Amino acid sequence: MVSIIRNRKLGTLTLWLVCGVIIGSLIGELLGLILPTGVVRDFFLTKSDIGIGPVTLNLAVATFTLGFTLNINVIGVLGMLFAAYYFRWFR
């Protein structure tokens, strides 16, 4: 019973962290559009690609291609930290 509760909390935490990264990255991209060209804009637009490249499964009848890439910027990391803080203290 305890492991089910821990797994549920881990799943919820993972969902919160992924949502925090996605929302933070979107906010960072919007800030990059608003800010003038310079060091601050470059700082906000610096991003890292994390993911799995395309994997192709070729069957005789159909071909499936799967892949996943997450572009994380500085504000995305701050969004993830905010989501972890929210999950820790307000849940």
N, C-alpha and C positions, 0 to 999 in steps of 0.2 A: 504494500500500500504506500509506503514512504517513497519508494522508487518512482511510482506513478506520479506522485505530487512533485518530486524533484524534476522529472522529465517534463511535466507540464510547465513548471516555472522556467526551465531552461529553454523550452520552445517559445514561451512568451517573451523571455529576455531576448532571444535571437530575433524574433519578429520586431520588437521595439528597436533593437540596434540597426537592423536593416532599414526600417522606416526612417530612423534618425539620419542615417547616411544618405538615403535617397532625398529626403526633404532638404537636408543641409547642402547637398551637392546642387540641387536646383536653385536654392537661394544664392549659393556662390556663383553659379552661372549668371543669374540675374544681376548680381552686384557687378560682375565683370562686364556686363553690357552697359551698366549705368556709369561706372567709374571712367574717368579719362585715362588715356594711355600713360603708363608710368610704372613705377616699381610696385605700387600697391595693387594695381590691376593685374600685373604679372603674378604677384603673390597669390591673389585669389584664384587666378585661372590655372595655376600649376596643378596638375592632376596626375594621378597614377592609375593605371589600368590593372585591375585584378580580375582574373577569370579563367575560364577554360576555353581554349580555341575550338573552332568548329571540328566536330567529330562526325564522320559520315559512315552510316550503316547502309551498305548496298545489298539489297535483296534482289531476287530475280524479278519481282513484280514492282517493287517500289524502293525508293532511296530516301533515307531520313538523314537530315543534317541537324545536329544539336550543338549549341554553344551558348556561353554566357560570359559577359564582360561587364564589370562594374567600374565606372569612372569615378574615382573619389578625389575631391579637392580638399583644401584646408577647412572650409566651412562644413564640408561633409563630415570630417573628423570631429569638429566641434558639435555638430548635430548628433553624432553617435554618443559623444560624452554627455550631452544634455539628456538624451534618451536613457542612458544608463543611470544618470542621477535621478531622473524622474522615476524610473522603475524601482530604484533602491529606496527612495524616501517617500514616495507617494502611492505605492501599490501595496 
